[in-house]
Amino acid sequence: MKKLLALLLLSLFALSGCGYNQIQSNEEGVFAAWADVEATYQRRADLIPNLVETVKGYAAHEKETLTEVTNARAKVGQMQVNASDLGNPATLQKFQAAQGELSSALSRLLVVAERYPDLKANQNFLDLQHQLEGTENRINVARQRYNDAVRIFNTSIRTFPNNLTNNYMLHLERKEPFKAEAGAEAAPKVKF
């Protein structure tokens, strides 16, 4: 009986260092960080209709730019990434491409705003522009936090003894971090 109890205690002690709970906690961290990324993108998507309507009232002849922003926002709204897709680089690349198109369209919209001083002076537009700038910063922070969570998770499933727990019990795949878009290393050209 004492041997059985000792064996049971030794087994519990050995299992407590296997990393199972740490790996589970780290994966939940990745999912939570991804949810933050989606929430910040949603905030941006919610702001865009208000920004577009404000600009539309002052620059009706720039319809093409406004249409591009609206279409890019619609495309982003159709692109969904689930937690199960976080290990798929192709899905994340498509998601990033849709977000990149929206960012590009927003940049063109802001150039339109620079061309029209009366629009720039409009307080509603300025407020929305500041909110949009803040949202872009939030998106960047959320991406960085997601990448940190991915790094922690990927490290936890690759280091000893957690790698044994993952290989024999969990079989979890590495998660994909956000990567810079192609051409992101070049500074954008703004022409007035």
Solvent accessible surface area in square Angstrom, and as a share of the most:
residue,aa,sasa,rsa
1,M,190,0.85
2,K,175,0.74
3,K,173,0.73
4,L,119,0.59
5,L,99,0.49
6,A,60,0.46
7,L,108,0.54
8,L,97,0.48
9,L,107,0.53
10,L,112,0.56
11,S,47,0.30
12,L,104,0.52
13,F,156,0.65
14,A,67,0.52
15,L,106,0.53
16,S,89,0.58
17,G,46,0.44
18,C,24,0.14
19,G,12,0.11
20,Y,82,0.31
21,N,121,0.62
22,Q,95,0.42
23,I,0,0.00
24,Q,58,0.26
25,S,71,0.46
26,N,23,0.12
27,E,20,0.09
28,E,107,0.48
29,G,31,0.30
30,V,0,0.00
31,F,59,0.24
32,A,59,0.46
33,A,10,0.08
34,W,7,0.02
35,A,52,0.41
36,D,74,0.38
37,V,0,0.00
38,E,61,0.27
39,A,60,0.47
40,T,20,0.12
41,Y,10,0.04
42,Q,99,0.44
43,R,73,0.27
44,R,3,0.01
45,A,11,0.09
46,D,75,0.39
47,L,19,0.09
48,I,1,0.01
49,P,52,0.33
50,N,81,0.42
51,L,2,0.01
52,V,9,0.05
53,E,105,0.47
54,T,25,0.15
55,V,0,0.00
56,K,93,0.40
57,G,67,0.64
58,Y,94,0.36
59,A,0,0.00
60,A,73,0.56
61,H,128,0.57
62,E,31,0.14
63,K,145,0.62
64,E,129,0.58
65,T,17,0.10
66,L,6,0.03
67,T,59,0.34
68,E,57,0.26
69,V,0,0.00
70,T,70,0.41
71,N,89,0.46
72,A,9,0.07
73,R,75,0.27
74,A,51,0.40
75,K,99,0.42
76,V,13,0.07
77,G,49,0.47
78,Q,146,0.65
79,M,43,0.19
80,Q,123,0.55
81,V,4,0.02
82,N,93,0.47
83,A,42,0.33
84,S,103,0.67
85,D,39,0.20
86,L,0,0.00
87,G,33,0.32
88,N,65,0.33
89,P,73,0.46
90,A,55,0.43
91,T,23,0.13
92,L,6,0.03
93,Q,131,0.58
94,K,132,0.56
95,F,11,0.05
96,Q,19,0.09
97,A,54,0.42
98,A,6,0.05
99,Q,2,0.01
100,G,11,0.11
101,E,78,0.35
102,L,1,0.00
103,S,42,0.27
104,S,50,0.32
105,A,1,0.01
106,L,8,0.04
107,S,65,0.42
108,R,101,0.37
109,L,0,0.00
110,L,47,0.23
111,V,29,0.17
112,V,4,0.02
113,A,2,0.02
114,E,71,0.32
115,R,120,0.44
116,Y,50,0.19
117,P,103,0.65
118,D,89,0.46
119,L,0,0.00
120,K,89,0.38
121,A,76,0.59
122,N,28,0.15
123,Q,111,0.49
124,N,98,0.50
125,F,0,0.00
126,L,46,0.23
127,D,62,0.32
128,L,26,0.13
129,Q,24,0.11
130,H,113,0.50
131,Q,76,0.34
132,L,6,0.03
133,E,77,0.35
134,G,28,0.27
135,T,0,0.00
136,E,59,0.27
137,N,100,0.51
138,R,120,0.44
139,I,4,0.02
140,N,74,0.38
141,V,58,0.33
142,A,5,0.04
143,R,62,0.23
144,Q,100,0.45
145,R,153,0.56
146,Y,0,0.00
147,N,47,0.24
148,D,72,0.37
149,A,15,0.12
150,V,2,0.01
151,R,139,0.51
152,I,81,0.41
153,F,0,0.00
154,N,11,0.06
155,T,69,0.40
156,S,5,0.03
157,I,10,0.05
158,R,152,0.55
159,T,63,0.37
160,F,151,0.63
161,P,49,0.31
162,N,10,0.05
163,N,41,0.21
164,L,76,0.38
165,T,8,0.04
166,N,9,0.05
167,N,82,0.42
168,Y,164,0.62
169,M,112,0.50
170,L,32,0.16
171,H,125,0.56
172,L,40,0.20
173,E,129,0.58
174,R,131,0.48
175,K,20,0.08
176,E,36,0.16
177,P,45,0.28
178,F,17,0.07
179,K,119,0.50
180,A,89,0.69
181,E,75,0.34
182,A,111,0.86
183,G,45,0.44
184,A,61,0.47
185,E,155,0.70
186,A,68,0.53
187,A,87,0.68
188,P,120,0.75
189,K,180,0.76
190,V,88,0.51
191,K,155,0.66
192,F,164,0.69
